[in-house]
Amino acid sequence: MMARARERAGAAVIACDGLSKTYGEGHTAVRVLSGVRLELRPGEKVAIVGASGSGKSTLLHLLGGLDTPDDGQVLVKGRDMAAMTDADRSRLRNEALGFIYQFHHLLPEFTALENVAMPLLIRGLGAALASTRATGLLERVGLMERIHHKPSELSGGERQRVAIARALVTEPDAVLADEPTGNLDRRTADQVFELMVRLNRELHTTLVIVTHDTRVAEQMDLTYVLEDGALHRSE
């Protein structure tokens, strides 16, 4: 763990420069991002805010290698995502990144434990060790009594806590969260956000949250505003 912390004390976990993205062609073309530059440092808590349709989710997908830019580059741990093969890009995502969405995207046929262990199994870790590590994360998010329940048997807040555990089980360098509390009531949303911040502090994992919630943004280390395709730091 100390070696992991020292590794994270260095250069940017994710960096992008000149990032541009347009959807559609001709008269229907919409330029969503234009020349975006951003560096995400180890352990930072960063919020990205902006109006609906401003391109926040697009930016998050580009940072996570889930989409490709028209121009510019995204470096994850110094590696250019666009220059990699699909297999290498998937491997880097599994090793370095965790994802949390507004809707949990848990696999309905699997238990909480199986959902959290899945990224480790995909990595090739043995079932016993994957289960042990998944159990440890579920304990940290307060779900030890629910580990054998399927998503349909969990509350909205519990499902989102499982999603957080799944995102963190691989000990990623960064977690990219797209409106992670947007589908929850205020009390549950506050609890989930507090959990994410606590784990960010304990695990020194960079946390990037796309959010409409000004209360969430105010508690982050840095806030960036996406407007008219450009990203500006909020002072």
C-alpha positions, 0 to 999 in steps of 0.5 A: 500500500505504501508503494502504491501511495508513493507511485501516486505522489508523482505525475498527473494520473490523467491529463488531456490537451487540445481535446475536441469532440463534434457530434453529427455532420454538416448542418447538424454538427454540434461541437461539444468540446473545443481545445479542453486541457485538464490535469488530474493529480493523485488524490485530488477531488475534482468536480466538473459542472455545467448546463445540461447538454454541455458535454460533461459526460462526453468529457468523462467518457473521453478521459476514461477511454470510453470514447475517442476525441476528434482532436487532442489526446488523453494520457492515463498514467502517461499513456496515450489512450488513442494510440493503444489497441482495444485490448490494451486500452481495456486493460489500462482501464481495468488497472487504473480507472474505476467508473460510477454512474447515476444508475448503478449498472450492476449485473442483476443476476449476480449478488453484491459480492459477485458484482464487486469481484467481477473486475478482479476476475476479469483481471485474472485474479483467482476466485478466492482472492477476488472474493476476499478483496470484494468482501473487504470493500463491501465491509468498508461501505457498510454492506457486510450483511447484504453481500449475498443479496442481488441488486433487486433486493437492495435499496437505491443507496445500497446499490450505489454503495455496491457500485462504489465498492466495485469501482474501488476494488481494483485500487484504481488511480482514479474514479470517474463518477457521472452524477453518482448521487443524481438518482437518490433522495437528498439524505441518501445522496449525502451519505453516498457522497460522504462515503466517496469522500472518505474513501478518496481520503483513505485510499488516496484515489483521485475522484472526478465527479460530474455533477449538477449539485452545487453542494457536492461541487463546493466540497471538492478541491477543485471545480471546473465549469464546462461552457460552450465547449471550453473548460474553465477553472472556477475560482 
